[in-house]
Amino acid sequence: MLTYDDIYSWEGWGGKLRLGSGKCWLRIFDLRKDQTAKGIAFLKPFIVVITDVADSKLTVRSCSGHIATSVTHEFNIDPSRMLWVEYYPLTTYGQQGEKLIPERLDAVEFEWQEDKAIKPRWRSLQPPLLEAVKQLIDS
């Protein structure tokens, strides 16, 4: 079940300078609240999907650990029970839009030290998890 679907702004660091601040499209799915999955226990019931937005100062990839730290604190999510996904939709470019960058979903795994996400490692989502996450995004 989708529990959050909105533009999310993170503060960054640097005080008044707001270094590292930005925003992204954030969607949080809580599979424990899915009525069709009664009786199923999920190891990672929280699926967090972040996507770049055009008017952000920074990309989600460049601040992934900082965003993950902020989101887990603000939404009270246990990082060990969360799947963090960066979603990059299909993009076309060129004079007639003839070139394209395919859609991509990357899982990001972090090391957690003192409640902070560090050392992100990206990997492409593979079937059947890829299809499950795409179904959540598309619904």
Long-range contacts (C-beta under 8 A, 24 or more apart in sequence): 1-29, 1-30, 1-31, 1-33, 1-34, 1-35, 2-27, 2-28, 2-29, 2-136, 2-139, 3-28, 3-29, 3-30, 3-33, 4-28, 4-75, 7-53, 8-50, 8-67, 8-71, 10-63, 10-66, 10-67, 10-70, 11-70, 12-63, 12-66, 13-66, 20-58, 20-63, 20-66, 21-57, 21-58, 22-56, 22-57, 22-58, 22-59, 22-63, 23-53, 23-55, 23-56, 24-50, 24-51, 24-52, 24-53, 24-56, 24-60, 24-67, 25-50, 25-51, 25-52, 25-53, 26-50, 26-71, 27-137, 28-71, 28-75, 28-77, 29-136, 43-81, 44-81, 44-82, 44-83, 45-81, 46-77, 46-78, 46-81, 46-82, 46-83, 47-82, 47-83, 47-85, 47-133, 47-136, 48-77, 48-82, 48-83, 48-84, 48-85, 49-85, 49-86, 49-87, 49-133, 49-136, 49-137, 50-84, 50-85, 50-86, 50-87, 51-86, 51-87, 51-88, 51-89, 52-88, 60-86, 61-86, 61-122, 64-108, 64-110, 64-117, 64-120, 65-110, 65-116, 65-117, 65-118, 65-119, 65-120, 66-117, 68-108, 68-110, 68-117, 68-120, 69-115, 69-116, 69-117, 72-115, 72-117, 73-115, 79-110, 79-112, 79-117, 80-112, 83-107, 83-133, 84-108, 84-109, 84-110, 85-125, 85-133, 86-122, 87-137, 105-130, 105-133, 105-134
